[in-house]
Each structure stands twice: as C-alpha cells, then as structure tokens.
Amino acid sequence: MPKPYPREFREDVVRVARGRDAGVPLRKIAADFGISETCLQNWMRQDDVEAGVKPGVTKS
C-alpha cells in the first residue's frame, strides 16, 4: 500500500481544485499534481465532511 500524501499536500490540492476556473475539469487538476481524479474527488468529499457541509464521519 502506498504511503499517504502529507496533509498539507492534500489541502493544497483541494484548495486549487475548489478555486479552479470554470471549464477546467478535475482530471486536469489531478493530473497536474500527479494523482488520480478519483483520489481528488475522495479528498474533496472528505473535506466537505470535515467542514460540516456534508454528513459523514470526521477524522476526529
């Protein structure tokens, strides 16, 4: 199993993805950072849970 990415890296990637220009697909952002689109979608979903935007289990 690969080592998890550092928290700071994940936060930066999610921030860039959320602030992307209209028309820029998530797969482009993911490719720019060397991760899969599914990985980025998972990070964004978990970020929503942590922020209380979506229901789910937080890490704390």
mmJSON file of the N, C-alpha and C atoms, coordinates in Angstrom:
{"data_MODEL":{"atom_site":{
"group_PDB":["ATOM","ATOM","ATOM","ATOM","ATOM","ATOM","ATOM","ATOM","ATOM","ATOM","ATOM","ATOM","ATOM","ATOM","ATOM","ATOM","ATOM","ATOM","ATOM","ATOM","ATOM","ATOM","ATOM","ATOM","ATOM","ATOM","ATOM","ATOM","ATOM","ATOM","ATOM","ATOM","ATOM","ATOM","ATOM","ATOM","ATOM","ATOM","ATOM","ATOM","ATOM","ATOM","ATOM","ATOM","ATOM","ATOM","ATOM","ATOM","ATOM","ATOM","ATOM","ATOM","ATOM","ATOM","ATOM","ATOM","ATOM","ATOM","ATOM","ATOM","ATOM","ATOM","ATOM","ATOM","ATOM","ATOM","ATOM","ATOM","ATOM","ATOM","ATOM","ATOM","ATOM","ATOM","ATOM","ATOM","ATOM","ATOM","ATOM","ATOM","ATOM","ATOM","ATOM","ATOM","ATOM","ATOM","ATOM","ATOM","ATOM","ATOM","ATOM","ATOM","ATOM","ATOM","ATOM","ATOM","ATOM","ATOM","ATOM","ATOM","ATOM","ATOM","ATOM","ATOM","ATOM","ATOM","ATOM","ATOM","ATOM","ATOM","ATOM","ATOM","ATOM","ATOM","ATOM","ATOM","ATOM","ATOM","ATOM","ATOM","ATOM","ATOM","ATOM","ATOM","ATOM","ATOM","ATOM","ATOM","ATOM","ATOM","ATOM","ATOM","ATOM","ATOM","ATOM","ATOM","ATOM","ATOM","ATOM","ATOM","ATOM","ATOM","ATOM","ATOM","ATOM","ATOM","ATOM","ATOM","ATOM","ATOM","ATOM","ATOM","ATOM","ATOM","ATOM","ATOM","ATOM","ATOM","ATOM","ATOM","ATOM","ATOM","ATOM","ATOM","ATOM","ATOM","ATOM","ATOM","ATOM","ATOM","ATOM","ATOM","ATOM","ATOM","ATOM","ATOM","ATOM","ATOM","ATOM","ATOM"],
"id":[1,2,3,4,5,6,7,8,9,10,11,12,13,14,15,16,17,18,19,20,21,22,23,24,25,26,27,28,29,30,31,32,33,34,35,36,37,38,39,40,41,42,43,44,45,46,47,48,49,50,51,52,53,54,55,56,57,58,59,60,61,62,63,64,65,66,67,68,69,70,71,72,73,74,75,76,77,78,79,80,81,82,83,84,85,86,87,88,89,90,91,92,93,94,95,96,97,98,99,100,101,102,103,104,105,106,107,108,109,110,111,112,113,114,115,116,117,118,119,120,121,122,123,124,125,126,127,128,129,130,131,132,133,134,135,136,137,138,139,140,141,142,143,144,145,146,147,148,149,150,151,152,153,154,155,156,157,158,159,160,161,162,163,164,165,166,167,168,169,170,171,172,173,174,175,176,177,178,179,180],
"type_symbol":["N","C","C","N","C","C","N","C","C","N","C","C","N","C","C","N","C","C","N","C","C","N","C","C","N","C","C","N","C","C","N","C","C","N","C","C","N","C","C","N","C","C","N","C","C","N","C","C","N","C","C","N","C","C","N","C","C","N","C","C","N","C","C","N","C","C","N","C","C","N","C","C","N","C","C","N","C","C","N","C","C","N","C","C","N","C","C","N","C","C","N","C","C","N","C","C","N","C","C","N","C","C","N","C","C","N","C","C","N","C","C","N","C","C","N","C","C","N","C","C","N","C","C","N","C","C","N","C","C","N","C","C","N","C","C","N","C","C","N","C","C","N","C","C","N","C","C","N","C","C","N","C","C","N","C","C","N","C","C","N","C","C","N","C","C","N","C","C","N","C","C","N","C","C","N","C","C","N","C","C"],
"label_atom_id":["N","CA","C","N","CA","C","N","CA","C","N","CA","C","N","CA","C","N","CA","C","N","CA","C","N","CA","C","N","CA","C","N","CA","C","N","CA","C","N","CA","C","N","CA","C","N","CA","C","N","CA","C","N","CA","C","N","CA","C","N","CA","C","N","CA","C","N","CA","C","N","CA","C","N","CA","C","N","CA","C","N","CA","C","N","CA","C","N","CA","C","N","CA","C","N","CA","C","N","CA","C","N","CA","C","N","CA","C","N","CA","C","N","CA","C","N","CA","C","N","CA","C","N","CA","C","N","CA","C","N","CA","C","N","CA","C","N","CA","C","N","CA","C","N","CA","C","N","CA","C","N","CA","C","N","CA","C","N","CA","C","N","CA","C","N","CA","C","N","CA","C","N","CA","C","N","CA","C","N","CA","C","N","CA","C","N","CA","C","N","CA","C","N","CA","C","N","CA","C","N","CA","C","N","CA","C","N","CA","C"],
"label_alt_id":[null,null,null,null,null,null,null,null,null,null,null,null,null,null,null,null,null,null,null,null,null,null,null,null,null,null,null,null,null,null,null,null,null,null,null,null,null,null,null,null,null,null,null,null,null,null,null,null,null,null,null,null,null,null,null,null,null,null,null,null,null,null,null,null,null,null,null,null,null,null,null,null,null,null,null,null,null,null,null,null,null,null,null,null,null,null,null,null,null,null,null,null,null,null,null,null,null,null,null,null,null,null,null,null,null,null,null,null,null,null,null,null,null,null,null,null,null,null,null,null,null,null,null,null,null,null,null,null,null,null,null,null,null,null,null,null,null,null,null,null,null,null,null,null,null,null,null,null,null,null,null,null,null,null,null,null,null,null,null,null,null,null,null,null,null,null,null,null,null,null,null,null,null,null,null,null,null,null,null,null],
"label_comp_id":["MET","MET","MET","PRO","PRO","PRO","LYS","LYS","LYS","PRO","PRO","PRO","TYR","TYR","TYR","PRO","PRO","PRO","ARG","ARG","ARG","GLU","GLU","GLU","PHE","PHE","PHE","ARG","ARG","ARG","GLU","GLU","GLU","ASP","ASP","ASP","VAL","VAL","VAL","VAL","VAL","VAL","ARG","ARG","ARG","VAL","VAL","VAL","ALA","ALA","ALA","ARG","ARG","ARG","GLY","GLY","GLY","ARG","ARG","ARG","ASP","ASP","ASP","ALA","ALA","ALA","GLY","GLY","GLY","VAL","VAL","VAL","PRO","PRO","PRO","LEU","LEU","LEU","ARG","ARG","ARG","LYS","LYS","LYS","ILE","ILE","ILE","ALA","ALA","ALA","ALA","ALA","ALA","ASP","ASP","ASP","PHE","PHE","PHE","GLY","GLY","GLY","ILE","ILE","ILE","SER","SER","SER","GLU","GLU","GLU","THR","THR","THR","CYS","CYS","CYS","LEU","LEU","LEU","GLN","GLN","GLN","ASN","ASN","ASN","TRP","TRP","TRP","MET","MET","MET","ARG","ARG","ARG","GLN","GLN","GLN","ASP","ASP","ASP","ASP","ASP","ASP","VAL","VAL","VAL","GLU","GLU","GLU","ALA","ALA","ALA","GLY","GLY","GLY","VAL","VAL","VAL","LYS","LYS","LYS","PRO","PRO","PRO","GLY","GLY","GLY","VAL","VAL","VAL","THR","THR","THR","LYS","LYS","LYS","SER","SER","SER"],
"label_asym_id":["A","A","A","A","A","A","A","A","A","A","A","A","A","A","A","A","A","A","A","A","A","A","A","A","A","A","A","A","A","A","A","A","A","A","A","A","A","A","A","A","A","A","A","A","A","A","A","A","A","A","A","A","A","A","A","A","A","A","A","A","A","A","A","A","A","A","A","A","A","A","A","A","A","A","A","A","A","A","A","A","A","A","A","A","A","A","A","A","A","A","A","A","A","A","A","A","A","A","A","A","A","A","A","A","A","A","A","A","A","A","A","A","A","A","A","A","A","A","A","A","A","A","A","A","A","A","A","A","A","A","A","A","A","A","A","A","A","A","A","A","A","A","A","A","A","A","A","A","A","A","A","A","A","A","A","A","A","A","A","A","A","A","A","A","A","A","A","A","A","A","A","A","A","A","A","A","A","A","A","A"],
"label_entity_id":["1","1","1","1","1","1","1","1","1","1","1","1","1","1","1","1","1","1","1","1","1","1","1","1","1","1","1","1","1","1","1","1","1","1","1","1","1","1","1","1","1","1","1","1","1","1","1","1","1","1","1","1","1","1","1","1","1","1","1","1","1","1","1","1","1","1","1","1","1","1","1","1","1","1","1","1","1","1","1","1","1","1","1","1","1","1","1","1","1","1","1","1","1","1","1","1","1","1","1","1","1","1","1","1","1","1","1","1","1","1","1","1","1","1","1","1","1","1","1","1","1","1","1","1","1","1","1","1","1","1","1","1","1","1","1","1","1","1","1","1","1","1","1","1","1","1","1","1","1","1","1","1","1","1","1","1","1","1","1","1","1","1","1","1","1","1","1","1","1","1","1","1","1","1","1","1","1","1","1","1"],
"label_seq_id":[1,1,1,2,2,2,3,3,3,4,4,4,5,5,5,6,6,6,7,7,7,8,8,8,9,9,9,10,10,10,11,11,11,12,12,12,13,13,13,14,14,14,15,15,15,16,16,16,17,17,17,18,18,18,19,19,19,20,20,20,21,21,21,22,22,22,23,23,23,24,24,24,25,25,25,26,26,26,27,27,27,28,28,28,29,29,29,30,30,30,31,31,31,32,32,32,33,33,33,34,34,34,35,35,35,36,36,36,37,37,37,38,38,38,39,39,39,40,40,40,41,41,41,42,42,42,43,43,43,44,44,44,45,45,45,46,46,46,47,47,47,48,48,48,49,49,49,50,50,50,51,51,51,52,52,52,53,53,53,54,54,54,55,55,55,56,56,56,57,57,57,58,58,58,59,59,59,60,60,60],
"pdbx_PDB_ins_code":[null,null,null,null,null,null,null,null,null,null,null,null,null,null,null,null,null,null,null,null,null,null,null,null,null,null,null,null,null,null,null,null,null,null,null,null,null,null,null,null,null,null,null,null,null,null,null,null,null,null,null,null,null,null,null,null,null,null,null,null,null,null,null,null,null,null,null,null,null,null,null,null,null,null,null,null,null,null,null,null,null,null,null,null,null,null,null,null,null,null,null,null,null,null,null,null,null,null,null,null,null,null,null,null,null,null,null,null,null,null,null,null,null,null,null,null,null,null,null,null,null,null,null,null,null,null,null,null,null,null,null,null,null,null,null,null,null,null,null,null,null,null,null,null,null,null,null,null,null,null,null,null,null,null,null,null,null,null,null,null,null,null,null,null,null,null,null,null,null,null,null,null,null,null,null,null,null,null,null,null],
"Cartn_x":[0.842,0.0,0.892,0.596,1.444,1.287,2.334,2.272,1.257,0.519,-0.444,0.283,-0.384,0.173,0.105,1.057,1.023,-0.258,-0.742,-1.971,-1.883,-0.735,-0.571,-0.739,-0.209,-0.34,-1.801,-2.512,-3.93,-4.723,-4.449,-5.168,-4.902,-3.655,-3.312,-4.028,-4.039,-4.685,-6.187,-6.829,-8.267,-8.538,-7.696,-7.865,-7.765,-6.793,-6.641,-7.851,-8.303,-9.449,-10.711,-10.92,-12.116,-12.035,-10.839,-10.67,-10.408,-10.555,-10.246,-11.23,-10.776,-11.618,-12.711,-13.806,-14.907,-14.378,-14.79,-14.379,-13.124,-12.425,-11.235,-11.687,-11.529,-12.004,-11.109,-11.717,-10.959,-9.818,-10.022,-8.961,-7.699,-7.849,-6.695,-5.94,-6.676,-6.043,-5.331,-6.016,-5.43,-4.153,-4.197,-3.027,-1.866,-2.177,-1.125,-0.389,-1.097,-0.494,-0.037,-0.241,0.231,-0.616,-1.918,-2.83,-3.975,-4.786,-5.924,-7.11,-8.004,-9.217,-10.056,-10.116,-10.875,-10.288,-8.988,-8.32,-8.714,-8.67,-9.045,-10.505,-11.375,-12.794,-12.983,-12.257,-12.34,-11.859,-10.749,-10.228,-11.225,-11.868,-12.839,-14.067,-14.506,-15.648,-15.321,-14.135,-13.736,-13.61,-13.128,-13.024,-14.408,-15.397,-16.776,-17.301,-16.986,-17.421,-16.751,-15.457,-14.726,-15.249,-15.673,-16.186,-17.647,-18.291,-19.687,-20.658,-20.155,-21.006,-21.836,-21.253,-21.927,-21.883,-22.894,-22.866,-21.806,-21.281,-20.293,-19.476,-18.516,-17.662,-16.395,-16.141,-14.916,-13.743,-12.548,-11.355,-11.155,-11.698,-11.554,-12.672],
"Cartn_y":[-1.175,0.0,1.245,2.208,3.409,4.269,5.034,5.936,7.038,7.46,8.537,9.851,10.691,12.004,12.863,13.773,14.659,15.505,15.809,16.589,17.926,18.587,19.894,19.783,18.714,18.497,18.308,17.472,17.23,18.521,19.314,20.574,21.535,21.601,22.472,22.05,20.754,20.249,20.534,20.307,20.575,22.061,22.905,24.355,24.783,24.256,24.573,24.072,22.864,22.292,23.115,23.559,24.362,25.745,26.275,27.605,27.622,26.481,26.402,27.245,27.647,28.411,27.515,28.155,27.412,26.73,25.507,24.765,23.93,24.085,23.272,22.006,20.849,19.607,19.166,18.444,17.918,17.018,16.281,15.368,16.131,17.374,18.212,18.615,19.039,19.422,18.21,17.076,15.85,15.476,15.528,15.175,16.13,17.409,18.389,18.078,17.477,17.145,15.691,14.929,13.548,12.575,12.871,11.967,11.618,10.651,10.277,11.202,11.279,12.081,11.535,10.219,9.599,9.971,9.985,10.375,11.806,12.712,14.104,14.216,13.48,13.5,13.026,11.997,11.495,12.549,13.222,14.261,15.405,15.781,16.87,16.462,15.226,14.718,14.723,14.253,14.226,15.646,16.571,17.967,18.543,18.195,18.635,18.08,16.832,16.212,16.92,17.146,17.805,19.215,19.895,21.266,21.303,20.138,20.083,20.388,20.447,20.724,19.499,18.321,17.067,16.158,15.313,14.38,13.299,12.826,11.761,11.719,10.828,10.632,11.451,12.339,13.127,12.316,12.787,12.088,12.206,13.257,13.422,12.688],
"Cartn_z":[0.0,0.0,0.0,-0.875,-0.935,0.307,0.605,1.749,1.468,2.491,2.28,1.996,1.23,0.947,2.201,2.369,3.544,3.556,4.738,4.916,4.178,4.264,3.619,2.105,1.528,0.088,-0.283,0.461,0.185,0.285,1.327,1.499,0.348,-0.109,-1.236,-2.512,-2.773,-3.988,-3.952,-2.82,-2.688,-2.873,-2.291,-2.43,-3.899,-4.61,-6.04,-6.818,-6.522,-7.235,-7.009,-5.792,-5.488,-6.129,-6.301,-6.868,-8.363,-9.002,-10.438,-11.26,-12.427,-13.354,-13.917,-14.3,-14.932,-16.191,-16.38,-17.566,-17.382,-16.271,-16.015,-15.293,-15.913,-15.288,-14.127,-13.202,-12.064,-12.521,-13.599,-14.059,-14.439,-14.925,-15.28,-14.018,-13.005,-11.735,-11.14,-11.126,-10.567,-11.318,-12.631,-13.433,-13.163,-12.997,-12.712,-11.409,-10.449,-9.166,-9.088,-10.146,-10.174,-9.374,-9.252,-8.557,-9.494,-9.101,-9.934,-9.656,-10.612,-10.433,-9.282,-9.155,-8.066,-6.713,-6.614,-5.378,-5.013,-5.974,-5.727,-5.317,-5.972,-5.602,-4.162,-3.765,-2.394,-1.395,-1.714,-0.83,-0.698,-1.793,-1.762,-0.945,-1.108,-0.336,1.16,1.524,2.932,3.477,2.664,3.082,3.383,2.571,2.821,4.132,4.429,5.686,6.861,6.761,7.844,8.095,7.023,7.145,7.583,7.644,8.053,6.934,5.706,4.551,4.166,4.313,4.001,5.221,5.381,6.508,6.297,7.375,7.309,8.575,8.61,9.776,9.603,10.578,10.521,11.048,10.776,11.225,12.727,13.318,14.771,15.441],
"occupancy":[1.0,1.0,1.0,1.0,1.0,1.0,1.0,1.0,1.0,1.0,1.0,1.0,1.0,1.0,1.0,1.0,1.0,1.0,1.0,1.0,1.0,1.0,1.0,1.0,1.0,1.0,1.0,1.0,1.0,1.0,1.0,1.0,1.0,1.0,1.0,1.0,1.0,1.0,1.0,1.0,1.0,1.0,1.0,1.0,1.0,1.0,1.0,1.0,1.0,1.0,1.0,1.0,1.0,1.0,1.0,1.0,1.0,1.0,1.0,1.0,1.0,1.0,1.0,1.0,1.0,1.0,1.0,1.0,1.0,1.0,1.0,1.0,1.0,1.0,1.0,1.0,1.0,1.0,1.0,1.0,1.0,1.0,1.0,1.0,1.0,1.0,1.0,1.0,1.0,1.0,1.0,1.0,1.0,1.0,1.0,1.0,1.0,1.0,1.0,1.0,1.0,1.0,1.0,1.0,1.0,1.0,1.0,1.0,1.0,1.0,1.0,1.0,1.0,1.0,1.0,1.0,1.0,1.0,1.0,1.0,1.0,1.0,1.0,1.0,1.0,1.0,1.0,1.0,1.0,1.0,1.0,1.0,1.0,1.0,1.0,1.0,1.0,1.0,1.0,1.0,1.0,1.0,1.0,1.0,1.0,1.0,1.0,1.0,1.0,1.0,1.0,1.0,1.0,1.0,1.0,1.0,1.0,1.0,1.0,1.0,1.0,1.0,1.0,1.0,1.0,1.0,1.0,1.0,1.0,1.0,1.0,1.0,1.0,1.0,1.0,1.0,1.0,1.0,1.0,1.0],
"B_iso_or_equiv":[0.0,0.0,0.0,0.0,0.0,0.0,0.0,0.0,0.0,0.0,0.0,0.0,0.0,0.0,0.0,0.0,0.0,0.0,0.0,0.0,0.0,0.0,0.0,0.0,0.0,0.0,0.0,0.0,0.0,0.0,0.0,0.0,0.0,0.0,0.0,0.0,0.0,0.0,0.0,0.0,0.0,0.0,0.0,0.0,0.0,0.0,0.0,0.0,0.0,0.0,0.0,0.0,0.0,0.0,0.0,0.0,0.0,0.0,0.0,0.0,0.0,0.0,0.0,0.0,0.0,0.0,0.0,0.0,0.0,0.0,0.0,0.0,0.0,0.0,0.0,0.0,0.0,0.0,0.0,0.0,0.0,0.0,0.0,0.0,0.0,0.0,0.0,0.0,0.0,0.0,0.0,0.0,0.0,0.0,0.0,0.0,0.0,0.0,0.0,0.0,0.0,0.0,0.0,0.0,0.0,0.0,0.0,0.0,0.0,0.0,0.0,0.0,0.0,0.0,0.0,0.0,0.0,0.0,0.0,0.0,0.0,0.0,0.0,0.0,0.0,0.0,0.0,0.0,0.0,0.0,0.0,0.0,0.0,0.0,0.0,0.0,0.0,0.0,0.0,0.0,0.0,0.0,0.0,0.0,0.0,0.0,0.0,0.0,0.0,0.0,0.0,0.0,0.0,0.0,0.0,0.0,0.0,0.0,0.0,0.0,0.0,0.0,0.0,0.0,0.0,0.0,0.0,0.0,0.0,0.0,0.0,0.0,0.0,0.0,0.0,0.0,0.0,0.0,0.0,0.0],
"pdbx_formal_charge":[null,null,null,null,null,null,null,null,null,null,null,null,null,null,null,null,null,null,null,null,null,null,null,null,null,null,null,null,null,null,null,null,null,null,null,null,null,null,null,null,null,null,null,null,null,null,null,null,null,null,null,null,null,null,null,null,null,null,null,null,null,null,null,null,null,null,null,null,null,null,null,null,null,null,null,null,null,null,null,null,null,null,null,null,null,null,null,null,null,null,null,null,null,null,null,null,null,null,null,null,null,null,null,null,null,null,null,null,null,null,null,null,null,null,null,null,null,null,null,null,null,null,null,null,null,null,null,null,null,null,null,null,null,null,null,null,null,null,null,null,null,null,null,null,null,null,null,null,null,null,null,null,null,null,null,null,null,null,null,null,null,null,null,null,null,null,null,null,null,null,null,null,null,null,null,null,null,null,null,null],
"auth_seq_id":[1,1,1,2,2,2,3,3,3,4,4,4,5,5,5,6,6,6,7,7,7,8,8,8,9,9,9,10,10,10,11,11,11,12,12,12,13,13,13,14,14,14,15,15,15,16,16,16,17,17,17,18,18,18,19,19,19,20,20,20,21,21,21,22,22,22,23,23,23,24,24,24,25,25,25,26,26,26,27,27,27,28,28,28,29,29,29,30,30,30,31,31,31,32,32,32,33,33,33,34,34,34,35,35,35,36,36,36,37,37,37,38,38,38,39,39,39,40,40,40,41,41,41,42,42,42,43,43,43,44,44,44,45,45,45,46,46,46,47,47,47,48,48,48,49,49,49,50,50,50,51,51,51,52,52,52,53,53,53,54,54,54,55,55,55,56,56,56,57,57,57,58,58,58,59,59,59,60,60,60],
"auth_comp_id":["MET","MET","MET","PRO","PRO","PRO","LYS","LYS","LYS","PRO","PRO","PRO","TYR","TYR","TYR","PRO","PRO","PRO","ARG","ARG","ARG","GLU","GLU","GLU","PHE","PHE","PHE","ARG","ARG","ARG","GLU","GLU","GLU","ASP","ASP","ASP","VAL","VAL","VAL","VAL","VAL","VAL","ARG","ARG","ARG","VAL","VAL","VAL","ALA","ALA","ALA","ARG","ARG","ARG","GLY","GLY","GLY","ARG","ARG","ARG","ASP","ASP","ASP","ALA","ALA","ALA","GLY","GLY","GLY","VAL","VAL","VAL","PRO","PRO","PRO","LEU","LEU","LEU","ARG","ARG","ARG","LYS","LYS","LYS","ILE","ILE","ILE","ALA","ALA","ALA","ALA","ALA","ALA","ASP","ASP","ASP","PHE","PHE","PHE","GLY","GLY","GLY","ILE","ILE","ILE","SER","SER","SER","GLU","GLU","GLU","THR","THR","THR","CYS","CYS","CYS","LEU","LEU","LEU","GLN","GLN","GLN","ASN","ASN","ASN","TRP","TRP","TRP","MET","MET","MET","ARG","ARG","ARG","GLN","GLN","GLN","ASP","ASP","ASP","ASP","ASP","ASP","VAL","VAL","VAL","GLU","GLU","GLU","ALA","ALA","ALA","GLY","GLY","GLY","VAL","VAL","VAL","LYS","LYS","LYS","PRO","PRO","PRO","GLY","GLY","GLY","VAL","VAL","VAL","THR","THR","THR","LYS","LYS","LYS","SER","SER","SER"],
"auth_asym_id":["A","A","A","A","A","A","A","A","A","A","A","A","A","A","A","A","A","A","A","A","A","A","A","A","A","A","A","A","A","A","A","A","A","A","A","A","A","A","A","A","A","A","A","A","A","A","A","A","A","A","A","A","A","A","A","A","A","A","A","A","A","A","A","A","A","A","A","A","A","A","A","A","A","A","A","A","A","A","A","A","A","A","A","A","A","A","A","A","A","A","A","A","A","A","A","A","A","A","A","A","A","A","A","A","A","A","A","A","A","A","A","A","A","A","A","A","A","A","A","A","A","A","A","A","A","A","A","A","A","A","A","A","A","A","A","A","A","A","A","A","A","A","A","A","A","A","A","A","A","A","A","A","A","A","A","A","A","A","A","A","A","A","A","A","A","A","A","A","A","A","A","A","A","A","A","A","A","A","A","A"],
"auth_atom_id":["N","CA","C","N","CA","C","N","CA","C","N","CA","C","N","CA","C","N","CA","C","N","CA","C","N","CA","C","N","CA","C","N","CA","C","N","CA","C","N","CA","C","N","CA","C","N","CA","C","N","CA","C","N","CA","C","N","CA","C","N","CA","C","N","CA","C","N","CA","C","N","CA","C","N","CA","C","N","CA","C","N","CA","C","N","CA","C","N","CA","C","N","CA","C","N","CA","C","N","CA","C","N","CA","C","N","CA","C","N","CA","C","N","CA","C","N","CA","C","N","CA","C","N","CA","C","N","CA","C","N","CA","C","N","CA","C","N","CA","C","N","CA","C","N","CA","C","N","CA","C","N","CA","C","N","CA","C","N","CA","C","N","CA","C","N","CA","C","N","CA","C","N","CA","C","N","CA","C","N","CA","C","N","CA","C","N","CA","C","N","CA","C","N","CA","C","N","CA","C","N","CA","C","N","CA","C","N","CA","C"],
"pdbx_PDB_model_num":[1,1,1,1,1,1,1,1,1,1,1,1,1,1,1,1,1,1,1,1,1,1,1,1,1,1,1,1,1,1,1,1,1,1,1,1,1,1,1,1,1,1,1,1,1,1,1,1,1,1,1,1,1,1,1,1,1,1,1,1,1,1,1,1,1,1,1,1,1,1,1,1,1,1,1,1,1,1,1,1,1,1,1,1,1,1,1,1,1,1,1,1,1,1,1,1,1,1,1,1,1,1,1,1,1,1,1,1,1,1,1,1,1,1,1,1,1,1,1,1,1,1,1,1,1,1,1,1,1,1,1,1,1,1,1,1,1,1,1,1,1,1,1,1,1,1,1,1,1,1,1,1,1,1,1,1,1,1,1,1,1,1,1,1,1,1,1,1,1,1,1,1,1,1,1,1,1,1,1,1]
}}}
